[in-house]
Amino acid sequence: MNALLGLNLAFCVVTIAIAYPSGPPINHFGFRSVCTDMNPKPGHTREPQVNTPSPYKITLSQDSYANDLRIQVNVTGKNIRQRFAGFMLQARKVGRKMPLGTFSHFSMGTQGLHCAPGNDTTWGHSNADHKLVASAMWSPPKWDNGEIQFVATVVQGPNIVYWMDVKSDIVVYMGPSRPPTTMESGQTVVRSSSWSCLLSSILVLIITSALHETT
């Protein structure tokens, strides 16, 4: 009896310690909302830490984005010795919950994840090892999406200790103002064609006048 009880307690301790060691539970039954609310419950047995500030931060290599400019994203402790076991992170338009852009070049122990609208729109842990830093490259959407902020849930480990709504500084768009509309593209073509016709007509008149003068 005592041996069975001890085995059960050991199993519970291991479960609490590792939670979801292979990554955030985006494909687990009962966790369909995790892509939007980033809340790992019920797998994590307590509520997120709200009475103590997060000991973690998100740092960026750039304070602006454009379609040809990738940004390095880092998750670290505010104290250089502060470790974490798991996390889930997205780039979002400020005030929205839809992930933007895609992640690549993941540091060891991390991976890209699928949350709508596509693959690698979310970034998270891939094992339960304690980490001092996690890094990845983020490729932004092609056009202006307004102010964007990186938002994360970070699990300290054991999994009963975690912080939600960890945020980076805001990045702003610095590329072309907006894509040309179909109508504008068409008008550009029409204007170009009109100028070509006009120039051709003028050239014909000049040549005709010159021929008349020579005769």
LOMAR-514603 format. One record per residue (C-alpha): residue in one letter; x, y, z. Coordinates in steps of 0.001 Angstrom, whole numbers, plus 500000, padded with zeros to 6 digits. Last residue first. Example, Ala and Ser with C-alpha at 12.3 -4.5 7.8 and 13.67 -1.06 7.14 Angstrom:
<recs>
REC  aa       x       y       z
REC   S  513670  498940  507140
REC   A  512300  495500  507800
</recs>
This chain:
<recs>
REC  aa       x       y       z
REC   T  509028  568602  399257
REC   T  511476  568987  402094
REC   E  509011  571097  404077
REC   H  506226  568547  403665
REC   L  508485  565726  404936
REC   A  509449  567734  408009
REC   S  505833  568456  408803
REC   T  504964  564749  408561
REC   I  507898  563777  410846
REC   I  506876  566347  413453
REC   L  503237  565302  413302
REC   V  504139  561600  413691
REC   L  506324  562381  416712
REC   I  503508  564349  418325
REC   S  501117  561443  417807
REC   S  503604  558941  419279
REC   L  504113  561165  422323
REC   L  500374  561359  422875
REC   C  499903  557606  422488
REC   S  502697  556860  424962
REC   W  501298  559356  427455
REC   S  497879  557746  427230
REC   S  499348  554245  427711
REC   S  501178  555348  430858
REC   R  498027  556958  432232
REC   V  496022  553844  431485
REC   V  498608  551598  433167
REC   T  498667  553824  436239
REC   Q  494880  553862  436314
REC   G  494865  550067  436297
REC   S  497286  549910  439208
REC   E  495146  552419  441097
REC   M  492037  550347  440438
REC   T  493732  547143  441583
REC   T  494820  548856  444800
REC   P  498438  549790  445410
REC   P  499897  548225  448593
REC   R  500237  550550  451596
REC   S  502579  553161  453101
REC   P  505749  551439  451971
REC   G  507875  550236  454923
REC   M  508505  551657  458414
REC   Y  505844  549946  460522
REC   V  506017  550339  464288
REC   V  507330  548070  467046
REC   I  505908  548163  470588
REC   D  508141  547116  473478
REC   S  507791  543497  474461
REC   K  505012  541981  476533
REC   V  504517  539284  479193
REC   D  500749  538758  479180
REC   M  500815  535585  481287
REC   W  503151  534520  484065
REC   Y  503787  530993  485335
REC   V  504371  529034  488518
REC   I  502394  525783  488858
REC   N  504449  524381  486003
REC   P  507521  523669  488054
REC   G  508964  525431  486217
REC   Q  509101  529139  485351
REC   V  506415  529062  482705
REC   V  506264  532087  480403
REC   T  503143  533290  478571
REC   A  504057  535649  475777
REC   V  503133  538781  473802
REC   F  505181  540490  471081
REC   Q  503756  543876  470144
REC   I  502767  545364  466799
REC   E  501634  548909  465992
REC   G  499916  549225  462628
REC   N  499564  546263  460309
REC   D  501388  547857  457361
REC   W  502189  545442  454565
REC   K  504196  542292  453918
REC   P  503695  540619  457300
REC   P  506770  540477  459523
REC   S  509501  537819  459579
REC   W  510498  536924  463134
REC   M  513864  535357  463961
REC   A  514202  533168  467048
REC   S  515797  533256  470500
REC   A  515436  531538  473856
REC   V  517535  532521  476869
REC   L  518475  531135  480274
REC   K  516637  527884  479685
REC   H  515516  525075  481974
REC   D  514930  521911  479994
REC   A  511259  521019  479550
REC   N  511417  520435  475803
REC   S  510025  521974  472602
REC   H  509388  525503  473892
REC   G  507302  528047  472004
REC   W  506834  530167  468888
REC   T  503599  531020  467099
REC   T  502944  531949  463458
REC   D  505170  529015  462511
REC   N  502494  527462  460288
REC   G  499375  529382  459273
REC   P  496374  531657  460001
REC   A  495770  530258  462553
REC   C  498056  528760  465200
REC   H  500714  526299  464118
REC   L  503880  526189  466189
REC   G  507548  526989  465585
REC   Q  510051  525364  467915
REC   T  512272  525794  470980
REC   G  514808  523627  472839
REC   M  517775  524864  470840
REC   S  517272  528296  469296
REC   F  514772  528684  466487
REC   H  515804  530045  463096
REC   S  512217  530804  462035
REC   F  509074  532656  463135
REC   T  506176  533910  461010
REC   G  504173  537134  460697
REC   L  501082  538083  462685
REC   P  499195  536195  465384
REC   M  495519  537125  465871
REC   K  494720  538354  469384
REC   R  494199  542094  468879
REC   G  494745  545170  471092
REC   V  498174  545949  469662
REC   K  498638  543932  466485
REC   R  500114  540657  467570
REC   A  503465  538852  467500
REC   Q  503144  535537  469324
REC   L  504904  533722  472177
REC   M  504470  530505  474173
REC   F  506822  529577  476994
REC   G  508396  526717  478910
REC   A  511142  525879  481388
REC   F  512412  529251  482589
REC   R  515690  530421  484097
REC   Q  516673  533586  485956
REC   R  520464  533872  486148
REC   I  520665  537008  483980
REC   N  518015  538679  486146
REC   K  515312  540154  483943
REC   G  515025  536614  482644
REC   T  515202  536009  478936
REC   V  513030  535661  475838
REC   N  514714  536960  472685
REC   V  513263  538058  469342
REC   Q  515480  538803  466346
REC   I  513653  540947  463789
REC   R  513560  540337  460054
REC   L  513436  543287  457650
REC   D  512202  542876  454059
REC   N  508484  543321  454795
REC   A  509041  546210  457177
REC   Y  509335  546438  460956
REC   S  510374  548962  463599
REC   D  512009  548898  467057
REC   Q  514677  546401  466004
REC   S  516761  543667  467703
REC   L  513972  542821  470118
REC   T  513780  541947  473824
REC   I  511067  540017  475644
REC   K  511248  540018  479442
REC   Y  510976  537646  482376
REC   P  510767  538078  486160
REC   S  507052  538842  485734
REC   P  505686  541170  488376
REC   T  504269  539606  491544
REC   N  500631  539689  492569
REC   V  499331  538380  489248
REC   Q  501016  534991  488879
REC   P  498908  532802  486632
REC   E  496217  530613  488248
REC   R  497218  527187  489489
REC   T  497188  523606  488230
REC   H  498815  524030  484862
REC   G  497217  521479  482558
REC   P  493831  523149  483062
REC   K  495124  525737  482190
REC   P  497808  526804  479724
REC   N  496314  530259  479050
REC   M  497662  531743  475825
REC   D  494229  533377  475265
REC   T  494204  533187  471468
REC   C  496155  530059  470507
REC   V  495181  528485  473853
REC   S  491501  528522  472917
REC   R  491475  525004  471506
REC   F  492932  523604  474720
REC   G  490295  521048  475699
REC   F  491811  518270  473592
REC   H  495483  518926  473029
REC   N  496730  520421  469752
REC   I  497796  523829  471113
REC   P  499266  522290  474260
REC   P  502447  524401  474415
REC   G  505531  522263  473700
REC   S  507115  518824  474125
REC   P  507478  519129  477902
REC   Y  503779  519814  478542
REC   A  503515  519731  482363
REC   I  507108  518784  483334
REC   A  507206  519360  487078
REC   I  503536  518812  487866
REC   T  503468  515479  486047
REC   V  506694  514373  487734
REC   V  505287  515263  491164
REC   C  502041  513431  490427
REC   F  503896  510310  489299
REC   A  506020  510376  492450
REC   L  502891  510679  494566
REC   N  501366  507674  492818
REC   L  504525  505614  493283
REC   G  504642  506498  496962
REC   L  501034  505509  497430
REC   L  501665  502193  495686
REC   A  504720  501541  497877
REC   N  502755  502427  500999
REC   M  500000  500000  500000
</recs>
